[in-house]
Amino acid sequence: MKKEKILSFIVSFCMILTMLIFSGIEAIAVGSLNPSFSQSFTVTNLTEGTHVEVLKTVDLNLDSDGNFNMPVLTWNDSVKNWVSDKFPQYIDKSTKEVTDTFQKLGSNSAEANTFWQKMTAAYYQGKINFADKKDATADGNKNVTINGNGWGGYLVLAENPNNTGIMYKATSVNVLPAKQKDGSYENPKESITLVMKQDKEPGFEKEIPDISEITTGIGKIVNYRLNAQIPVYPADSIYKIFEISDQGGKGLKLVPDSIVVSLHADGSDSMSKITDYTLTKTENAFKIVVKESFLENHQGEVVYVLYQERITEEALELDEIENTASLKYNPNPYKNDTYEIESKKKTYTYEINFDKKDENGTTYLTGAVFQLQDADGDVLQFVQDTNDLHHYIFYGSADAFDTAVTPVSDIEISKESSIQIDGLDTGTYRLIETKAPEGYVKPTGYIEITLEDTIDENSKNVPDGKLDKIEITNNGSYEIINNATTGSGSFSFIVKNRTPEDFNLPVTGGTGTLMFTLGGIVVMGGAVLLYARNRKCRSNAK
């Protein structure tokens, strides 16, 4: 009889030893513990305003003396039915015991993560109502402390109602006896710190791959690219939204059929509009919605959207042409809340102003005609502003204008005011006077104008709409007063003209020489007549 009692004790002892505690912790030995023990959780790595919930999932069963009751670990009544229905291998339905199958899962195993994610989804869907639930909101210190957590296992969830875009991972934590070196178990520490894991917001960037296109001109095309990272959504997520949008804004018009969606930065092997995403677009905006089936197979990968925008005449009303793109997704995929990340890019056009004045540089002259050429000598075309005949808008394409326009190549000076040439890109130009004002001499050659915008205010090699270099060079007989200054997107200078009287060049055959010549002719003529007369007289005398 005594041997049977000893054997029974050994069997019971071994059963407890072999029982693994919640989420991969080692087996619990028989010992005397405080049945009323509770632990404080300090949850860190939060953003201010984050709401944290601690939900009890597993009970550790002790009697009033601190000894274990069998079964030692059981699923809490709040979750037992859900576990029995969705994961029957993890529960003994007759006793609610947490089975060895679950206890042997590694705490960070894929199976364990899937279990907690699916439980989280069920909770947010209202399929699980936790009886033992505590919560708190993170303050300016970006952490919370939640007290009174008794023996057992817990699911910890975090969500920021301020919609910061951060995705917090569901985390499990246990309040279980602490094993000592001698093999005994004692109450654990009265408080622990739990670092909440979070996925940073997915990467999203709008860029102009060719930096030279940041400086542009009316009618020109700018190539854009959006780089949008697909979030890693938990298993059994309820909501998986991934929308990429672009709003061209004033001064921009979407080039039809230029949109390419791909998993490659160069746009190769484009995605299918039928199976992978849907596209809606207007004249200067579009929205791409990537389908859930594609998201599930490409989590963490980057989707590239390549497209073109044309600079329109409306850009002249702006100092900078801004383009805004956005990525919309679910930071909490268990609730129908979305978050948007924005990324913007700016492009710039530039302006040349010049005056036509007399030789003193004070009086305006009218009647002159100019042409502007590019660096290769090709004549550029412009649209003359009907409200200001001295305002010429660069004509890069008919698509840049809302109404039909007639481009011209001659820049005519018809009144006493400055000429404004608008909507230009940086680069090198040639200004040529093809007709001088009446009574003035037309100069030869051309004026070379070089514009550069390569460095922003932070000394980065990025254009910022402010010219860093303006060179005005006389490649001919022009006279120039250079008033150009850097630091803005426009500048001015003066082109002078002279009248013919202003020129003092040496001449030959003047009036003094003519008089001597005429006098000589008269004398010579008289001599010839006198000779002829004398000869006649001698002939008669014979």
Beta strands, then each sheet from edge to edge (+ up, - down):
strand 1: 20-21
strand 2: 25-27
strand 3: 38-44
strand 4: 51-62
strand 5: 68-75
strand 6: 91-92
strand 7: 97-98
strand 8: 133-137
strand 9: 144-150
strand 10: 152-159
strand 11: 167-168
strand 12: 171-175
strand 13: 178-179
strand 14: 185-186
strand 15: 191-195
strand 16: 198-199
strand 17: 204-207
strand 18: 221-229
strand 19: 242-247
strand 20: 252-254
strand 21: 260-262
strand 22: 277-281
strand 23: 285-290
strand 24: 302-311
strand 25: 321-329
strand 26: 339-347
strand 27: 350-357
strand 28: 369-374
strand 29: 382-384
strand 30: 391-394
strand 31: 411-412
strand 32: 419-424
strand 33: 427-435
strand 34: 445-452
strand 35: 469-476
strand 36: 479-482
strand 37: 490-496
sheet 1: 1+ 2-
sheet 2: 9+ 3- 15-
sheet 3: 5+ 4- 8+
sheet 4: 5+ 4- 10+ 12-
sheet 5: 6+ 7-
sheet 6: 11+ 16-
sheet 7: 13+ 14-
sheet 8: 17+ 18- 24+ 20-
sheet 9: 17+ 18- 24+ 21-
sheet 10: 22+ 23- 19+ 25- 26+
sheet 11: 29+ 30- 32- 27+ 37+ 36-
sheet 12: 31+ 28- 33+ 34- 35+
end
